[in-house]
Amino acid sequence: MPPRALLAVGTALPLLALATCGDGGGGDRLTKQELAQQANAICADYGTRIDEIQKKYERRITGLEGKRNLDAIADFAGESRTVAADGIAELRALEPPDDLEQRYDEWLATGDKTVERIDDLHDAAEAGDSRGVQQIVARADDEQRESDRLAAQLGLTECAED
């Protein structure tokens, strides 16, 4: 897998992970500013975690050929999936203002898609399907652009960063 493709998956993951921001507040709706502040903090935290995982595997993935490369991609996806899912869970716990709820839910759905893509990536790499890996990375890249667009509309600047 080319380094650019790995980076595309790596940038998609933080957004998904960030879609799980939570305050545990028990149903109190946040203001737009509070939502942005809390979601951005979650996105920054989970983005850092994903970056660390990416750095851990990047050399292995770009320096290997064939099956060993796909094994490294599968390991990367397996470790990243847990972090992404945890991030989405935290973001889902946040209570956006009524007027932003629909768009926020749309954005969270892009996070769910990211976790699905990570699962797909893991499965394709485990199966030795390098072409499938490339297709999944391309799809994740397209979906990431949509996630970034929605995050920006919500004022979630950290969540919209690549």
N, C-alpha and C positions, 0 to 999 in steps of 0.2 A: 504494500500500500504506500503510495507516495506520501511524503511528509505533509503536503498541503491537504491531503484527504484526512489524515489523522488530525490535523489542526482544526478542520471543519467539524469533526465530531467533538473534539475537545472544546470548541467554543459553543457548540450546541448544548452541551451538558450543563454548563453553569446556569443557563437560562431556565432549563427545566428544574434544576435543583432549586433555583431561586423562586420558583413558582410555588413554594411550600412554606412560606413565611408564616409564623404564628406567634400570637402573644398569650394564648391561653386565657384570654380575658372573659370567656364565658358569654359571648354573644353581644358585647358592646360594640357598636359600629364605630369604626375609626373615621376621622376626618380624612380628606384627601391628602393633607400634609402628613398626618400620622401614618397613613397607609404607605405613602412613598418612603418615609423615613424607615419604617420597620421592614418593608419589603426590600428596600435597597440594602439595608444592613444584612439581611439574610442572603441576598444575592451575592454580596461581596464576600461573605463568609464561605458560602458553598462554592463560589467561583474560585476562591483561593484553594479550597480542598481539591477541586477538580484539576486545577493547574498543577498541584503537587503530584497528583496521580499521573497526569499527562507527562510531566517531566520524568517521572520514574520509568515510564514505559517508552518514551519517545526514542531514545537511543536504541533500545532493543528492537523496536518496530522498524525503524528506518535502517538499521544496520544488518538486518537479517533478510534472508530470501526464503521463498516457498513456505513449507509447513511450519518452520520455526517462526517465521514472521507472523503467520496466522495464529499460532499459539500465543504469541505475545499480544496480538490484537484481542484475542479472546480473554486473556488475563486482564488487559486494560478495561475491556467492556464489563467484565464481571465485577471488578473493583469499583468502577465508576457508577454502575447501576445503583448500588446501595446508597451512595452519596446523593445521586440525583433524586432517587425516590424519597430519601429523608428530607431533602430540601423542599420538594414539592409538598410533602406532608406539612411542613412548617408554614409554607405560604398559604396552604389551603385553610389553615386555622385562623388566618386573619379575616376580619369582618370589614369589607370595604364599605364606603358610603353607598346608600341605595342607588344613587345615580351612576355609580361606577361598577356596580355588581355584575351586570351582564358582560361588560368588556373584560372585567377581571376574571370572570369564569371562562371566557373565551381564551384569555391568556393562559390560565391554568391548564386548559385543555391542550395547549401547545406543549406544556411541560409533560403531560401524560404521554403525548406523542413521542417526545424525546426519550422517555424511559422505554417505550415500545421499540424505538430505533436502536437503543443500546442493547436490548434483548435480541433484536434481529441481528445486530452486528456480532454479538457473542455467538449466536447460533450459526451464522454463516461462517465465521472464522473457525469455529469448532468443526464444522463440516468440511473445511478445506476449500470453501467456495470463494476464491479471491474476486471473481467477477461480481458475485452477490455482495461482498463487502464494499466494493467500489460503488455499486448502485445504492446501497443503503446510506453510504456517506453522502452521496449526491442528494438523495431525498432529504436527509437530515439537514443539509446545508440550506435547501429551499425552505424547509419548515422553520429553520432558525430565523431566516429573514422575516417571516410572518410573526414569529414570537417577538423579535426586536421591535417591529412596527407597533404591535399592541402594547408592549411595555412602554415604549416612548409616548404613546397616546395617554397612558395612565400616569405619566410622570415618573416612571421607574427607571431612572437613568442608569443606575448600576446594573439593573436587570437587562437593559438593552445594549450593554457593551459587549463587544466581541473580544 
